[in-house]
Amino acid sequence: MPLPDTLFCAQQIHIPPELPDILKQFTKAAIRTQPADVLQWSAGYFSALSRGDPLPVKDRIEMPVATQKTDTGLTQGLLKVLHKQCGHKQYVELADLEQKWKNLCLPVEKFRAVLQLDPCEHKMEWIKFLALGCSMLSGSLTTVMKHLCEILTADPEGGPARIPFETFCYLYRYLSKLNSEIPDADTEAYLNSLKDNIESSKNGMIGISDFFVLRRKM
């Protein structure tokens, strides 16, 4: 039978004092992140919030990326979100990483496509997965390294996007080895060409301007 109509007065309704701010922050996060599936993303958002984990939220609204090799929906901003959630770990469990991937409304088949670039079981070094993810955004190795610098840097946005040269070399060698067309000798020659300048004047840090030259269209 239907429940009887019940009238409540304002004094009977208790609104938790923290609720308005929670909803305000949630709304701002949704606008910045622009999730493809709001319900899926919201589940991940509030789950992370309840555990005190980093939230699946972009720093700012991204313009659509038109240079991806495939229509993965993956962007540098989403990879940066994953880095905020996973970057404190050396290794990540693939099951946990897949859930975070799905919470960002990214297709599972694309997650598996990333893993196929360097197959592993159960867990993976986070920084290697990040490098593979960046490789899905561009076919150029120097552009992939530019993405990595912009994600890994501690510099403010718009700054030189510096990272330790040691980290740069580790990731460059890793990605080069996955490309059978790049001889090891070429990789080492390139890194050595950067090394002297970095060690003498950059305090062991490398920024985007040290290796990336934007070619203008004529």
Salt bridges, closest charged atoms under 4 A:
ASP53 OD2 - ARG51 NE 2.66
ASP59 OD2 - LYS80 NZ 3.25
ASP59 OD1 - LYS84 NZ 3.12
GLU62 OE1 - LYS58 NZ 2.86
GLU93 OE2 - LYS123 NZ 3.84
ASP96 OD2 - LYS89 NZ 3.89
ASP96 OD2 - LYS100 NZ 2.84
GLU98 OE2 - ARG112 NH2 3.70
GLU121 OE1 - HIS122 NE2 3.91
GLU125 OE1 - LYS128 NZ 3.87
GLU150 OE2 - LYS146 NZ 2.99
ASP155 OD1 - ARG162 NH2 2.72
GLU157 OE2 - ARG60 NE 2.46
ASP184 OD2 - LYS177 NZ 3.72
GLU188 OE2 - ARG173 NE 2.76
ASP210 OD1 - LYS202 NZ 3.30
